[in-house]
Amino acid sequence: MKVTFFTATGEKKGTTELPSALFEAPINEGLMHQMFLLQESNRRAPIAHAKSRGEIRGSTRKLYQQKGTGRARRGSIRSPLLRGGGKAFGPKRFRNFSVRMPKKMRHAALRSCLSFSAKEGRIIALAGYPEEIKTKTALALLQKLSLPLGRRLLLVTAERDQKLTLSIRNIHRVKTLPAAYLNPEDVLRSHTIVFLVEALKKAEEVFGEKVSPNRS
């Protein structure tokens, strides 16, 4: 699959071929959804907390005898059945929402997301970035690339690029990400994904499907 290729100054140079191992994979929507929920669950930090009967302040004395009164059985005043008592099965702040998924499934989900984005025409390639830390320069480059400013944009680099990160951090809804940290949520939420050429090779190296040689 081919995408538009731009120089470091924003000039259109032609097209470049995307790695088929990443951008021509089968699109598995169920797996993409599963991985998306995994990311949201792992980021979830519960704050709601309801006290159980063991955490409520009050006497543990039995209110009245078990038998002989004709009334229902009654325990202490901290019982969940009484007003002011503990909450049965309430939310807890220490609940763990984290989910795990095998590495092969995670990589397959990411390949599905990248293939879907490529199919939708949301990926372009960039030769490099000028050796300058300046927001004005980064903004001018994005405008030259005819990217829709105000929409979510993702710039993927081969390694952590301090110059590019500092240059665009004040541009609204634009984010940089090293290729090794690509994930379905950032890919699917982005309107356009700009891959630096070196980042394509790095992403293929990290997430490309490894085919083991047949054993004789």
C-alpha positions in Angstrom: 0.0 0.0 0.0 1.3 3.4 -0.9 0.9 6.7 0.9 1.9 10.3 0.2 5.5 11.2 1.1 6.6 14.6 2.2 10.1 16.1 2.7 11.3 17.6 6.1 10.2 21.1 4.8 6.7 19.9 3.9 7.1 19.6 0.2 5.3 16.8 -1.5 7.8 14.4 -2.9 5.7 11.5 -4.2 4.6 8.3 -2.6 6.3 5.6 -0.5 5.4 1.9 0.2 4.1 1.0 3.6 5.3 -2.3 5.2 2.7 -4.9 4.2 3.4 -6.8 7.5 1.8 -3.8 9.4 -0.5 -2.1 7.0 -2.0 -5.0 5.0 -3.0 -7.3 7.9 -6.5 -8.8 8.3 -8.8 -6.3 10.1 -10.2 -8.0 13.2 -12.7 -5.6 14.7 -13.5 -7.8 17.7 -9.8 -8.0 18.6 -9.4 -4.2 18.1 -12.4 -3.6 20.4 -11.0 -6.0 23.0 -7.7 -4.3 23.1 -9.3 -0.8 23.2 -11.3 -1.8 26.3 -8.1 -3.3 27.9 -6.3 0.0 27.6 -9.3 1.9 29.1 -9.6 -0.7 31.9 -5.9 -0.6 32.8 -6.0 3.2 33.0 -9.1 3.2 35.3 -8.4 4.3 38.9 -11.5 3.7 41.1 -12.2 6.4 43.7 -15.7 5.5 44.9 -15.7 3.7 48.2 -18.6 2.6 50.4 -17.9 1.5 54.0 -18.7 -2.1 54.9 -20.1 -3.0 58.3 -16.6 -3.6 59.6 -15.6 0.0 58.8 -18.7 1.7 60.2 -18.3 3.3 63.7 -20.7 1.9 66.2 -21.4 -0.7 68.8 -21.2 -4.4 67.9 -23.7 -5.3 70.7 -26.7 -7.4 69.5 -29.7 -5.2 69.7 -32.0 -7.7 71.2 -32.2 -11.5 71.8 -32.4 -13.9 68.9 -35.6 -15.6 69.9 -38.7 -15.0 71.8 -39.6 -11.4 70.7 -41.7 -12.3 67.6 -39.6 -9.9 65.6 -37.1 -10.5 62.9 -33.6 -11.5 63.9 -31.4 -8.5 64.4 -27.6 -8.2 64.7 -25.6 -5.0 65.6 -26.5 -1.5 64.7 -23.8 -1.6 62.0 -25.8 -4.1 59.9 -26.4 -3.2 56.2 -30.2 -3.7 56.9 -30.3 -0.7 59.2 -30.1 3.0 58.4 -26.6 4.3 59.0 -25.2 0.8 58.8 -22.6 -0.5 56.4 -23.1 -1.0 52.6 -23.4 -4.6 51.3 -21.4 -5.2 48.1 -20.6 -1.4 47.6 -17.8 0.0 45.5 -14.3 -0.2 46.8 -11.4 2.1 46.1 -8.9 -0.8 46.0 -10.7 -2.7 43.3 -8.4 -3.8 40.5 -9.8 -3.3 37.0 -6.6 -4.3 35.1 -6.9 -6.8 32.3 -4.2 -8.9 30.6 -3.8 -10.1 27.0 -1.2 -12.2 25.4 1.5 -10.4 23.5 0.6 -12.0 20.1 -3.0 -10.8 20.5 -1.9 -7.2 21.4 0.3 -7.0 18.4 -2.4 -8.5 16.1 -4.8 -5.9 17.4 -2.4 -3.1 16.6 -1.7 -4.4 13.1 -5.5 -4.4 12.6 -5.8 -0.8 13.7 -2.9 0.3 11.5 -4.3 -1.6 8.5 -7.7 0.0 9.1 -6.2 3.5 9.3 -4.2 2.9 6.1 -7.3 1.7 4.3 -9.1 4.9 5.4 -6.3 7.0 4.0 -5.4 8.5 7.3 -1.6 7.9 7.1 1.1 9.9 5.5 5.0 9.7 5.6 7.5 12.4 6.5 11.2 12.3 5.6 12.3 14.0 8.9 12.0 17.1 11.1 14.3 20.2 11.1 16.9 20.5 13.8 15.1 23.2 15.6 13.0 23.5 18.8 10.3 26.0 17.8 6.5 25.7 18.0 6.1 28.2 15.1 8.2 26.0 12.8 6.3 22.9 13.8 3.0 24.6 13.2 4.1 25.9 9.8 5.1 22.3 8.9 1.7 20.9 9.9 0.0 23.6 7.8 2.2 22.8 4.8 1.2 19.2 5.1 -2.5 20.3 4.9 -3.4 18.6 8.1 -6.7 19.5 9.8 -5.5 21.4 12.9 -7.9 21.1 15.7 -8.4 17.4 15.0 -6.3 14.7 16.7 -3.0 14.3 15.0 -0.3 11.7 15.8 3.4 12.0 14.8 5.3 8.7 15.1 9.0 8.8 15.5 11.6 6.0 15.5 12.9 6.9 19.0 12.0 9.6 21.6 12.6 12.9 19.7 13.0 15.7 22.3 13.1 18.4 19.6 9.8 17.4 18.0 8.1 16.8 21.4 9.0 20.2 22.7 8.1 21.9 19.5 4.5 20.6 19.3 3.5 20.1 22.9 1.7 23.5 22.9 -0.2 22.7 19.7 -3.7 21.6 20.6 -4.6 17.9 20.0 -1.2 17.0 18.4 0.8 14.3 20.0 4.2 12.6 19.4 4.8 8.9 20.1 7.8 6.6 19.6 7.1 3.7 17.3 7.7 1.1 20.0 4.8 2.7 22.0 2.2 2.6 19.3 -1.2 1.4 20.7 -4.7 0.9 19.3 -6.2 3.8 21.3 -3.9 6.5 19.9 -4.1 5.0 16.4 -7.9 4.8 16.3 -8.5 8.2 18.0 -6.2 10.1 15.5 -7.7 11.7 12.5 -4.3 11.6 10.7 -1.1 9.7 11.6 2.3 11.1 10.4 5.0 8.4 10.3 8.6 9.5 10.0 10.4 7.2 7.6 12.6 5.7 10.2 9.6 5.1 12.4 8.1 2.8 9.7 11.1 0.6 9.9 11.1 0.6 13.7 7.4 -0.2 13.9 7.8 -3.1 11.5 10.7 -4.4 13.5 8.8 -4.3 16.8 5.2 -5.2 15.7 5.6 -7.0 12.4 4.4 -10.6 12.5 7.3 -13.0 13.0 7.1 -16.0 10.7 9.0 -18.9 12.1 10.9 -21.1 9.5 9.4 -24.5 8.9 11.1 -27.3 10.7 12.4 -30.1 8.6 
